[in-house]
Amino acid sequence: MERCIGCHACSLACARLVHKRLSWVTAGIRITSAGGLSTGFEARLCLACDPAPCAQACPTGAYAQRKGGGVKVDRSLCIRCGRCAEACPVDAVHMDGETGLPYVCIHCGRCVAFCPHECIELVDQPVADAASDEAGRETGDDKALPRKAGLVNDASEVGHAD
C-alpha cells in the first residue's frame, strides 16, 4: 500500500455503488492508518475464507458461502447480533453503528475501478465450469465474480486466514 494516500475513494465507491448509501461506514473495504502518510495505510477487506468463520458464526443463516470464496449476506435475516464481525479473523466485517447491519466486501471490483493510485487489485479464483461460475456470481444486491480483492503489493498472497 505504498501508493495509498488514504483518500478513501475505494470505500466511498463501495458504499455508494454497491450498498447504495454515501457513508464510509457502509463500505465493504476500510482504509486505516496508525499515523497517516508517514506510516502508510492498510486495507481491511474480506479474504474470502473457505469455510467462512463469519458465515459459521451467524445464528440465523443470513450469511451464505459463495462458490469461489467469500460470502453473500441476506440482511433481511440479520438480527444485528454482531457475531459475524466477532468471528472474522481479519476484522473485515464492518457493523453500521446506526442500523446495526453488517457490511463485507463482495469482491465486485468497484474499489479497484475508483482507486486513483491503483493500490487494489482482484485475483481471479479457479472455477470448475461455467455453471458453477454463474452460481458463484450472486452476491445479494449486486453481482461479483468468484475473486478475492487484495492490495497491489500483496494480492498474490491474498488467501485463507489460518
Secondary structure, DSSP 8 states (H G I E B T S, - for coil): -TT-----HHHHHIIIIISS---GGG-S-EEEESSGGGT-EEEE-----SS-HHHHH-SS--EEE-TTS-EEE-TTT-----HHHHH-TTS--EE-TTT--EE-----SHHHHH-TT--EEEEE---S-HHHHHHHHB-SSSB--SEEEEETTTGGG-----
